[in-house]
Amino acid sequence: MNTTPEYLHFDDLDDWDEDDVVVVEIINNETGNVRTHYPNRQSGPQPIEEAFDEAHRFLANDPNIRRIGVFLHSEAQWAPMWGVLIKRKQSLYSKPFRV
């Protein structure tokens, strides 16, 4: 069984309109911010590991959250140790695919 986490990759936070996705906004390779639509909140900057832990707690405890997304600021790079990024296509009717 594969236990590597998978995350939807958002190119732009304006593209994030799904209420069932909590987003880890990666500010740089050390700092992240967790965002949810409902309630409309942001965690504030925190270490990356804590941001991913918080997002996973939302996924485990909130029945309305079904996926975790990621938005990378230009200063940040994805680290494979965090998991697998799934590219989110622009179409609302298409399925995500691995990058």
C-alpha distances in whole Angstrom, upper triangle without the diagonal:
4,6,9,12,14,17,20,23,26,29,32,32,34,31,29,31,28,28,25,23,24,25,25,28,28,31,31,28,29,30,28,29,27,29,29,31,32,33,34,33,33,32,34,33,31,28,25,23,25,25,21,21,23,22,19,21,23,19,19,22,24,23,25,22,19,19,19,22,23,27,28,32,33,33,30,27,23,22,18,17,17,15,15,18,18,22,24,26,30,30,29,28,26,22,20,19,18,20
4,6,8,10,14,17,19,23,26,28,28,31,28,27,28,25,26,23,21,22,22,22,24,24,28,27,25,26,27,25,26,25,26,26,29,30,31,32,31,30,29,31,30,28,25,22,20,22,22,18,19,21,19,17,19,21,18,18,22,23,23,24,21,18,16,17,19,20,23,24,28,30,30,26,23,20,18,15,14,14,11,11,14,15,19,21,23,27,27,27,26,24,20,18,17,15,17
4,6,9,13,16,18,22,25,27,27,30,27,25,27,24,25,21,19,19,20,19,22,22,25,25,22,23,24,22,23,22,24,24,27,27,29,29,28,27,26,28,27,24,22,19,17,19,19,15,15,18,16,13,16,18,15,15,19,20,21,22,19,16,15,15,17,18,22,23,26,28,28,24,22,18,16,13,12,12,9,11,14,15,19,21,24,27,28,27,27,24,21,18,18,16,18
4,7,10,13,15,19,22,24,24,27,25,23,25,23,24,20,18,18,17,16,19,19,22,22,19,20,21,19,21,20,22,23,25,26,28,28,27,25,24,26,24,22,20,17,15,17,17,13,14,17,15,13,16,18,15,16,20,21,21,22,19,16,14,13,15,15,18,19,23,24,24,21,18,14,13,10,9,8,6,7,10,12,16,18,21,24,26,25,25,23,19,16,15,13,14
4,7,10,13,16,19,21,21,24,22,19,21,19,20,17,14,14,14,13,16,16,20,20,18,19,19,17,18,16,18,19,21,23,24,24,23,22,21,23,22,20,18,15,13,15,14,10,12,14,12,10,13,14,12,13,17,18,18,19,15,13,10,9,11,12,15,17,20,22,23,19,17,13,12,10,10,7,5,6,9,10,14,15,19,22,23,22,23,21,17,14,14,12,14
4,7,9,13,16,18,18,21,18,17,19,17,18,15,12,13,12,12,15,15,19,19,18,19,19,17,18,16,17,18,20,22,23,23,23,21,21,23,22,21,19,16,15,17,15,12,14,15,12,11,15,15,12,15,18,18,18,18,14,12,9,8,9,10,13,15,19,21,21,18,16,12,13,11,11,9,6,5,6,7,10,12,15,18,19,19,19,17,14,11,11,9,11
4,6,9,13,15,14,17,15,13,16,14,15,13,10,10,9,9,12,12,16,17,16,18,17,14,15,13,14,15,17,19,21,20,20,18,18,20,19,19,18,14,14,16,13,10,13,14,11,11,14,14,12,15,18,17,18,17,13,11,7,5,5,6,10,12,15,18,19,16,14,11,12,11,12,9,7,6,5,6,9,9,13,16,17,17,18,16,13,10,11,10,11
4,6,10,12,12,14,12,10,13,11,14,12,9,10,9,10,12,13,16,18,18,19,18,16,16,14,14,14,16,18,20,19,19,18,19,21,20,20,20,16,17,18,15,13,16,16,13,13,17,15,13,17,19,18,18,16,13,11,8,6,4,6,9,11,15,17,19,16,15,12,14,14,16,13,11,9,6,5,6,6,10,12,14,13,15,13,11,7,9,9,10
4,6,9,10,13,10,10,13,13,15,15,11,12,9,10,10,11,14,15,16,18,17,14,15,14,14,15,17,20,21,20,20,18,19,20,19,20,19,16,17,19,16,14,17,18,14,16,19,18,16,20,22,21,21,19,16,15,11,9,6,5,6,8,12,14,16,13,12,10,13,13,15,13,12,9,6,6,5,6,9,11,14,14,16,14,12,9,10,10,9
4,5,6,9,7,7,11,11,14,14,11,11,9,10,9,11,14,15,17,19,17,15,14,14,13,14,15,18,20,18,18,17,18,19,19,20,20,17,19,20,16,16,19,18,15,17,20,18,18,21,23,21,22,19,16,16,12,11,7,6,5,8,10,13,15,13,13,12,16,17,19,16,15,13,10,9,7,6,9,9,12,13,16,14,13,11,12,13,12
4,7,9,8,9,13,14,17,18,15,15,12,13,11,12,13,15,17,19,18,16,16,16,15,17,17,21,23,20,20,18,20,20,20,21,21,19,21,22,19,18,22,21,19,21,24,22,21,25,27,25,26,23,20,19,16,14,10,9,6,7,9,10,14,12,13,13,16,18,20,18,17,15,12,11,9,8,10,10,13,14,17,16,16,13,14,14,13
4,5,5,7,11,13,16,17,14,14,11,12,10,12,13,16,18,20,18,16,15,15,13,15,15,19,20,17,18,16,19,19,19,21,22,19,22,22,19,19,22,21,19,21,24,22,22,25,26,24,25,22,20,20,17,15,11,10,7,9,9,11,14,14,15,15,19,21,23,20,20,18,15,14,12,11,12,10,14,15,18,17,18,15,17,18,16
4,5,5,9,11,13,15,12,12,9,11,9,11,12,16,18,19,17,14,12,12,10,12,12,15,17,14,14,13,16,16,16,19,20,18,21,20,17,17,20,19,16,19,21,19,19,23,24,21,23,20,17,18,15,13,10,9,7,9,10,13,15,15,16,16,20,21,23,20,20,19,16,15,14,12,14,12,15,15,19,18,18,16,18,19,19
4,5,7,11,13,15,13,14,12,14,12,15,16,19,22,23,21,18,16,15,13,13,12,16,17,14,15,15,18,19,20,22,24,22,24,24,20,21,24,22,19,22,24,21,21,25,26,23,24,20,19,19,17,16,13,13,10,13,13,15,18,18,20,20,23,25,27,23,23,22,18,18,15,13,14,11,14,14,17,18,19,17,20,21,21
4,6,9,12,14,12,13,12,14,13,16,17,20,22,24,22,19,17,16,14,14,13,16,18,16,17,17,20,21,21,23,25,22,24,24,21,20,23,22,19,21,23,20,20,24,25,22,22,19,17,17,15,14,11,12,10,13,14,16,20,19,20,19,22,23,25,22,21,20,16,15,12,9,10,8,10,10,14,14,15,14,16,18,18
4,6,9,10,8,9,8,12,11,15,17,20,21,23,20,17,15,13,10,10,9,13,15,13,14,14,17,18,19,21,22,20,22,22,18,18,20,18,15,18,20,17,17,20,21,18,19,15,14,14,12,11,9,10,9,13,15,17,20,19,19,19,22,22,24,20,20,19,15,14,13,10,11,10,12,11,14,15,15,13,16,18,18
4,6,9,8,10,11,14,15,18,20,23,25,26,23,20,17,15,12,10,8,11,14,12,14,15,18,20,22,23,25,23,25,24,20,20,22,20,17,19,20,17,17,21,21,17,18,14,13,14,13,13,11,13,13,17,18,21,24,22,23,22,25,26,27,23,23,21,18,17,15,12,13,11,12,10,13,15,15,15,18,20,21
4,5,6,9,10,14,15,18,21,24,25,26,23,20,17,15,12,10,8,10,13,12,14,16,18,21,22,23,25,22,23,23,19,18,20,18,15,17,18,15,14,17,18,14,14,11,10,10,10,11,10,13,14,18,20,23,25,23,24,22,25,25,26,22,21,20,17,15,15,12,13,12,13,10,13,14,14,13,17,19,21
4,6,8,10,14,16,19,22,25,26,26,24,20,17,14,11,8,6,7,10,10,12,14,17,19,22,23,24,22,23,22,18,18,19,17,14,16,16,12,12,15,15,12,11,8,7,9,10,11,11,14,16,19,21,25,27,25,25,24,26,26,27,23,22,21,19,18,18,15,17,16,16,13,16,17,17,17,20,22,23
4,7,10,13,16,19,22,25,25,26,23,19,17,14,12,9,8,9,11,12,14,15,17,20,22,22,23,21,21,20,17,16,17,15,12,13,14,10,9,12,13,9,9,6,4,5,7,9,10,13,16,19,22,25,27,24,25,23,24,24,24,21,20,19,17,16,17,14,17,17,17,14,15,16,15,15,18,20,22
4,6,10,12,15,18,21,22,22,20,16,14,11,9,7,8,10,12,12,13,13,15,18,19,19,20,18,18,18,14,13,15,13,10,11,13,10,9,12,13,11,11,8,6,6,5,5,6,10,12,16,18,22,23,21,21,19,21,21,21,17,17,16,14,13,14,12,15,15,16,14,16,16,14,13,16,17,19
4,7,10,13,16,18,19,19,16,13,11,7,6,5,8,9,11,10,10,10,11,14,15,16,17,15,15,14,11,10,12,10,6,9,10,7,8,11,12,10,12,10,7,8,7,5,6,8,11,14,16,20,21,19,19,18,19,20,20,16,16,16,14,14,16,14,17,18,19,17,19,19,18,16,18,19,20
4,6,9,12,15,16,16,14,10,8,6,5,7,9,12,13,12,11,10,11,12,13,14,15,12,14,13,10,9,12,10,7,10,12,10,11,14,15,14,16,14,10,11,9,6,4,5,7,10,13,16,17,15,16,14,16,17,18,14,14,15,13,13,14,13,16,17,19,17,20,19,18,15,18,18,18
4,6,9,12,12,12,10,6,6,5,6,9,12,15,15,14,12,10,10,11,10,11,11,9,11,10,7,7,10,9,7,10,12,11,12,15,16,16,18,17,13,14,11,7,6,5,6,9,11,14,15,12,13,12,14,15,15,11,13,14,12,14,15,15,18,19,21,20,23,22,20,17,19,18,18
4,6,9,11,11,9,5,5,6,7,11,13,16,16,14,12,10,10,10,9,10,11,9,12,12,9,10,13,12,10,14,16,15,16,19,20,19,21,19,16,17,14,11,8,6,5,6,7,11,12,10,12,12,14,16,17,13,15,15,13,15,15,15,18,19,21,21,24,23,22,19,20,19,18
4,6,7,8,6,4,7,9,11,14,17,20,20,18,16,12,12,11,9,10,10,7,11,12,9,10,13,13,12,15,17,17,18,21,22,22,24,23,19,20,16,13,10,7,6,5,6,9,9,7,9,9,11,14,14,11,14,15,13,15,16,16,20,20,23,23,26,25,23,20,20,19,18
4,7,8,6,5,7,11,12,16,19,21,21,19,16,13,13,11,8,10,10,9,13,13,11,13,16,16,15,18,20,20,21,24,25,25,27,25,22,23,20,16,14,11,9,7,5,8,7,6,10,11,13,17,17,15,17,18,16,19,19,19,22,22,26,26,29,28,26,23,24,22,20
4,5,5,7,10,13,16,19,22,25,25,22,20,16,15,13,10,11,10,9,12,14,12,14,17,17,17,20,22,22,23,26,27,27,29,28,25,25,22,18,16,12,11,8,7,8,5,4,7,10,11,15,15,14,16,18,16,19,19,21,24,24,28,28,31,29,28,24,24,22,20
4,6,8,12,14,17,21,24,26,26,24,22,18,17,15,12,11,9,7,10,13,12,13,16,17,17,19,21,22,22,25,26,27,29,28,25,25,21,18,16,13,12,9,10,11,8,5,6,8,8,12,12,11,14,16,15,19,19,21,24,26,29,29,32,30,28,24,24,21,19
4,7,11,14,17,20,24,26,25,24,21,17,15,13,10,8,6,5,8,10,10,12,14,15,16,18,20,21,22,24,25,26,29,28,25,25,22,18,17,14,14,12,12,13,11,9,10,11,11,14,13,12,15,18,18,21,22,24,27,28,31,31,34,32,30,26,26,24,22
4,7,10,14,17,20,22,22,20,17,13,11,10,6,5,5,5,9,9,8,10,13,13,14,16,18,19,20,22,23,24,27,26,22,23,21,17,16,13,12,11,11,13,11,9,12,12,13,16,15,13,16,18,18,21,22,23,26,27,30,29,32,31,29,26,26,24,23
4,7,10,13,17,19,19,17,14,10,9,8,5,5,6,5,8,8,6,8,11,10,11,14,15,15,17,19,20,20,23,22,19,20,17,13,12,10,10,9,10,13,12,10,12,12,13,16,15,12,15,17,16,18,19,20,23,24,27,26,29,28,26,23,24,22,21
4,7,10,13,15,15,13,10,7,6,5,5,6,9,8,11,9,6,9,11,10,10,13,14,13,16,18,18,18,21,20,17,18,16,13,12,10,10,11,11,15,14,13,15,15,16,19,18,15,17,19,17,19,20,20,23,23,26,25,28,27,26,23,24,23,23
4,7,11,12,12,11,8,6,5,7,8,9,11,10,11,9,6,8,10,7,7,10,11,10,12,15,15,14,17,16,13,15,13,10,10,9,10,12,13,17,17,15,17,16,17,19,19,15,17,18,17,18,19,18,22,22,24,23,26,25,23,21,23,22,22
4,7,9,9,7,6,5,7,9,11,12,14,13,15,13,10,11,13,10,9,12,13,10,12,16,15,14,16,14,12,14,12,10,10,10,10,13,14,18,19,17,19,18,20,22,21,18,19,19,18,18,19,17,20,20,22,20,23,23,22,20,23,23,23
4,6,6,6,6,7,9,12,14,15,18,16,18,16,12,13,14,11,9,12,12,9,11,14,13,11,13,11,9,12,11,10,10,12,13,16,17,21,22,20,22,21,23,24,24,20,20,21,19,19,19,18,20,20,21,19,22,22,21,20,23,23,24
4,6,4,7,9,12,15,17,19,21,20,21,19,16,17,18,15,13,16,15,12,13,17,15,12,14,11,10,13,13,12,12,14,15,18,19,23,24,23,24,23,26,27,27,23,23,23,21,20,20,18,20,19,20,17,20,22,21,20,23,25,25
3,5,7,10,13,16,19,20,23,22,22,20,17,18,18,15,13,16,15,11,13,15,14,10,12,9,10,13,14,14,15,17,18,21,23,26,27,26,27,26,28,29,29,25,25,25,23,23,23,21,23,22,23,20,23,24,23,23,26,27,28
4,6,9,11,15,18,19,22,21,22,19,17,18,18,15,14,16,15,12,14,16,14,11,13,11,12,15,16,16,16,18,19,22,23,27,28,26,28,27,29,30,29,26,26,27,25,25,25,23,25,25,25,22,25,27,26,25,28,29,30
4,7,10,13,16,18,21,20,22,19,16,18,19,15,14,17,16,13,16,18,17,14,16,14,13,16,16,16,15,17,17,20,20,24,25,24,26,25,27,29,29,25,26,26,24,24,24,22,24,23,24,22,25,26,25,24,27,28,29
4,7,9,12,14,17,17,19,16,13,16,16,13,12,16,15,12,15,18,16,14,17,15,14,17,17,15,15,16,16,18,19,22,23,22,24,24,25,27,27,23,24,25,23,24,24,22,25,24,26,24,27,27,27,25,28,28,29
4,6,9,11,14,14,16,13,11,13,14,11,11,15,15,13,16,18,17,16,19,17,15,18,17,14,14,14,13,16,16,19,20,19,21,21,22,24,24,20,22,23,21,23,23,22,24,24,26,24,28,28,27,25,27,27,27
4,7,8,11,12,13,10,8,11,12,9,10,14,13,12,15,17,16,16,19,18,16,19,18,15,15,14,15,16,16,20,20,18,21,20,21,23,22,19,21,23,22,23,24,23,26,26,29,27,30,30,28,26,28,28,27
4,6,10,12,14,11,9,13,14,12,13,16,16,15,18,21,20,20,23,22,19,22,20,17,17,15,15,15,15,18,17,17,19,20,21,24,23,20,22,24,23,24,25,24,27,27,30,29,32,31,30,28,29,29,28
4,7,9,12,10,8,12,13,12,13,17,17,17,19,22,22,22,25,24,21,23,21,17,17,14,14,14,13,16,15,14,17,17,18,21,20,17,20,22,21,24,24,24,27,28,30,29,33,32,30,27,29,28,27
4,6,8,6,6,10,11,10,12,15,15,16,18,20,20,21,24,24,21,23,20,17,17,15,15,15,15,18,16,14,17,17,17,19,18,15,19,21,21,23,24,25,28,29,32,31,34,33,31,28,29,27,26
4,6,5,6,9,10,11,13,14,15,17,19,20,21,22,25,25,22,23,21,17,17,15,15,14,15,17,15,13,15,15,14,17,15,13,16,19,19,22,24,25,28,29,32,31,34,33,30,27,28,26,25
4,5,5,6,9,10,11,12,14,16,17,18,20,21,24,23,20,20,18,14,14,12,13,12,13,16,14,11,12,11,11,13,12,9,13,15,15,19,20,21,25,26,29,28,31,29,27,24,24,22,21
4,5,5,6,9,10,11,12,14,15,16,18,20,23,23,19,20,17,14,15,13,15,15,17,19,17,14,15,13,12,13,11,9,12,15,16,19,21,23,26,28,30,30,32,30,27,24,24,22,22
4,5,5,6,9,10,10,12,14,15,16,18,21,21,18,19,17,14,15,14,16,16,18,21,19,16,17,16,15,17,14,12,15,18,18,21,23,24,28,29,31,30,32,31,28,25,26,25,24
4,5,5,6,9,10,11,13,14,15,16,19,19,16,17,15,11,12,11,12,13,15,18,17,14,16,14,14,16,14,11,14,16,16,18,20,21,24,25,28,26,29,28,25,23,24,22,22
4,5,5,6,9,10,11,12,14,15,18,18,14,15,12,9,10,10,12,13,16,19,18,15,15,13,13,14,12,8,10,13,13,16,18,19,23,24,26,25,27,26,23,20,21,19,20
4,5,5,6,9,10,10,12,14,17,17,14,15,14,11,13,13,16,17,19,23,22,19,19,17,16,16,14,11,13,16,17,19,21,22,26,27,29,27,29,28,25,23,24,22,23
4,5,5,6,9,10,10,12,15,15,12,14,13,11,13,13,15,17,19,23,22,19,20,18,18,19,17,14,15,18,18,20,22,22,25,26,28,26,28,28,25,23,25,24,24
4,5,5,6,9,10,10,13,13,10,11,9,7,9,10,13,15,18,21,21,18,19,17,17,17,16,13,13,15,15,16,18,18,22,23,24,23,25,24,22,19,21,20,21
4,5,5,6,9,10,12,13,10,10,9,8,11,12,16,18,21,24,24,20,20,18,17,17,16,12,12,15,15,16,19,19,23,24,26,24,25,24,22,19,21,20,21
4,5,5,6,8,11,12,10,12,12,11,14,15,18,21,23,26,26,23,23,21,21,21,19,16,16,18,19,20,23,22,26,27,28,26,28,27,24,23,24,24,25
4,5,5,5,9,9,7,9,10,9,12,14,17,20,22,26,26,23,24,21,22,22,21,17,17,19,19,19,21,20,24,25,25,23,25,25,22,21,23,23,25
4,6,6,7,8,5,6,7,7,11,14,17,20,23,26,27,24,24,21,21,21,20,16,15,17,17,17,19,18,22,23,24,21,23,22,20,18,20,20,22
4,6,8,10,8,9,10,11,15,17,20,23,26,29,29,26,26,23,23,22,21,18,17,19,20,20,23,22,25,27,27,24,26,25,22,21,23,23,25
4,6,9,8,10,12,13,16,19,22,25,27,31,31,28,28,26,26,26,24,21,21,22,22,23,25,24,27,28,28,26,27,27,25,24,26,26,28
4,5,6,9,11,12,15,18,21,24,26,30,31,28,28,26,27,26,25,22,21,22,22,22,24,22,25,26,26,23,24,25,23,22,25,25,28
4,6,7,11,13,16,19,22,26,28,32,33,30,30,28,28,28,27,23,22,23,23,22,24,22,24,25,25,21,22,23,21,21,24,25,27
4,6,9,12,14,18,20,24,26,30,31,28,29,26,28,27,27,23,22,22,21,20,22,19,22,22,22,18,20,21,19,19,22,24,26
4,6,8,11,14,17,20,23,26,28,25,25,23,24,23,23,19,18,19,18,17,19,17,20,20,20,17,19,19,17,17,20,21,23
4,7,10,14,17,20,23,26,28,25,24,22,23,22,22,18,17,16,16,14,16,15,17,19,19,16,17,17,14,14,17,18,20
4,6,10,13,17,20,23,24,21,21,18,19,18,18,15,13,13,12,11,13,12,15,17,17,15,16,15,13,12,14,15,17
4,7,10,13,17,20,21,18,17,15,16,16,16,12,11,11,10,10,12,12,15,17,18,16,18,17,15,13,15,14,16
4,7,10,13,16,18,15,15,13,15,15,16,12,12,11,9,9,10,9,13,14,16,15,17,16,14,11,13,13,14
4,6,10,13,14,11,11,10,12,13,14,11,11,11,8,9,10,10,14,15,17,17,20,18,16,13,14,14,13
4,7,10,11,9,10,10,13,15,16,13,14,13,10,12,11,11,14,14,17,18,20,19,18,15,16,15,14
4,6,8,6,7,8,11,14,15,13,14,14,11,13,12,13,16,17,20,21,23,22,20,17,17,16,14
4,5,5,8,10,13,16,18,16,17,17,15,17,15,16,18,19,22,23,26,24,24,20,21,20,18
4,6,8,11,14,17,19,18,19,19,16,18,17,18,19,20,23,25,28,26,25,22,22,20,18
4,7,10,13,16,18,17,19,19,17,20,19,20,23,23,27,28,31,29,28,24,24,22,19
4,7,9,13,14,13,15,15,14,17,16,18,21,22,25,26,29,27,25,22,21,19,17
4,6,10,12,11,13,13,12,15,15,17,20,21,25,26,28,25,24,20,19,17,14
4,6,9,8,9,9,8,12,12,15,18,20,23,24,26,23,21,17,16,14,11
4,5,6,8,9,10,13,15,18,21,23,26,27,28,26,23,19,18,15,13
4,5,5,7,9,12,14,17,21,23,26,26,28,25,22,18,16,13,12
4,6,8,11,15,17,20,23,26,28,28,30,27,24,20,19,16,15
4,7,9,12,15,17,21,24,26,26,27,25,22,18,17,15,14
4,7,10,13,15,19,22,24,23,25,22,19,15,14,12,12
4,6,10,12,16,19,21,21,22,19,16,12,11,8,8
4,6,9,12,15,17,18,19,16,14,10,9,7,6
4,6,9,13,14,15,15,13,10,6,5,4,6
4,6,9,12,13,14,11,9,6,5,6,6
4,6,8,9,11,9,8,5,7,9,9
4,6,8,9,7,7,6,8,10,11
4,6,9,8,10,9,11,14,14
4,5,5,8,10,12,15,16
4,6,8,10,13,16,18
4,7,10,13,16,18
4,7,9,13,15
4,7,10,13
4,7,9
4,7
4
